[in-house]
Amino acid sequence: MPTLKVFHQQHPEAVLDYPKPERLVRGNPARHTWNHFSSSQGDVSAGIWACEPGAWRIAFAANKDEFFTVLEGRVRITDADGLAHEVGPGEAAVIPAGFAGVFEVLEAVRKYYVVVDRG
């Protein structure tokens, strides 16, 4: 039987990674991911993500969407046409499937995320 996943009751190990060198725009920020939930089909994941200031190019797959809410810090996401949006504490956004642009962490950020991957 599935059980409720309450984030503050879980203590997953942080996974550390860095942007791929060929995608870097500024810096080489350390990124930490605490995955609190993965569906049994592997098509949905949710957790907490934190990152140092820096910027890198992103290109989402045609079948992958991400919803996120910033808990602290600030990010700027700029699309391929140069349109930029900043998202700060208490604000939420969706990076849609097929999105390409630049993800920039302006102030060290911590956010909740939900990723849907339709395989």
C-alpha positions in Angstrom: 0.0 0.0 0.0 1.4 3.5 -0.9 2.4 5.6 2.0 2.3 9.4 2.4 5.7 11.1 1.9 6.1 13.9 4.4 9.3 15.8 3.5 10.2 16.9 7.1 9.9 13.2 8.2 12.4 12.0 5.6 16.2 12.4 5.5 17.4 11.4 2.0 21.0 11.6 1.2 21.9 14.7 -0.8 23.2 14.1 -4.4 25.8 16.6 -5.4 26.4 17.5 -9.1 27.6 20.3 -11.3 26.4 21.6 -14.6 28.1 20.0 -17.6 31.2 22.0 -18.6 29.9 22.6 -22.1 26.7 24.2 -20.7 28.4 26.6 -18.2 27.7 30.3 -18.7 29.1 31.6 -15.4 30.7 29.9 -12.4 30.6 26.2 -11.7 27.9 26.0 -9.0 27.5 23.0 -6.7 23.9 21.7 -6.9 22.4 19.5 -4.2 19.3 17.4 -4.7 17.3 15.6 -1.9 14.8 13.4 -3.7 11.9 12.7 -1.4 9.7 10.8 -3.8 9.9 8.8 -7.0 6.8 7.1 -8.4 7.0 3.3 -9.0 6.8 4.0 -12.7 9.7 6.5 -12.5 7.7 9.2 -14.2 7.3 11.6 -11.3 9.9 12.8 -8.8 9.7 15.4 -6.1 12.1 16.9 -3.5 14.3 19.8 -2.5 17.0 21.3 -4.7 19.7 23.8 -3.6 22.3 25.6 -5.6 25.1 28.2 -5.4 25.1 31.3 -7.6 26.1 30.6 -11.2 24.5 30.1 -14.7 24.2 27.4 -17.3 22.2 26.5 -20.4 19.3 24.2 -20.0 17.3 22.2 -22.6 14.4 20.2 -21.3 13.4 17.1 -23.2 10.1 17.1 -25.1 8.5 14.9 -22.5 9.7 16.5 -19.3 8.1 19.3 -17.2 9.2 20.8 -13.9 7.1 22.7 -11.4 9.0 24.4 -8.6 8.5 26.8 -5.7 11.4 28.9 -4.4 11.9 28.7 -0.7 14.8 31.0 -0.4 17.1 32.8 -2.9 16.4 34.0 -6.4 16.7 32.6 -9.9 16.4 34.1 -13.3 15.4 31.9 -16.3 15.9 33.3 -19.7 14.3 31.6 -22.8 15.9 31.2 -26.2 14.4 34.5 -27.4 16.0 36.4 -24.5 12.8 36.9 -22.4 13.9 36.6 -18.7 11.8 35.9 -15.6 13.0 36.1 -12.0 11.5 33.8 -9.3 12.0 34.4 -5.6 10.8 33.2 -2.2 7.2 32.1 -2.2 6.9 32.2 -6.0 6.4 29.3 -8.3 7.0 28.5 -12.0 6.8 25.7 -14.5 9.6 24.9 -16.9 7.7 23.3 -19.8 8.7 20.4 -21.9 11.0 21.4 -24.8 12.1 24.7 -23.0 15.6 25.9 -23.9 17.4 28.8 -22.3 19.6 29.8 -19.4 19.1 29.0 -15.7 20.8 31.5 -13.5 21.0 31.4 -9.7 21.3 35.0 -8.6 21.3 34.3 -4.9 21.9 30.9 -3.3 18.6 29.1 -3.9 16.6 26.3 -2.2 13.4 25.1 -3.9 10.8 22.4 -3.9 10.5 20.6 -7.2 8.2 18.2 -9.0 9.4 16.7 -12.2 7.0 14.8 -14.6 8.8 12.7 -17.2 6.4 11.1 -19.7 9.1 8.8 -21.0 
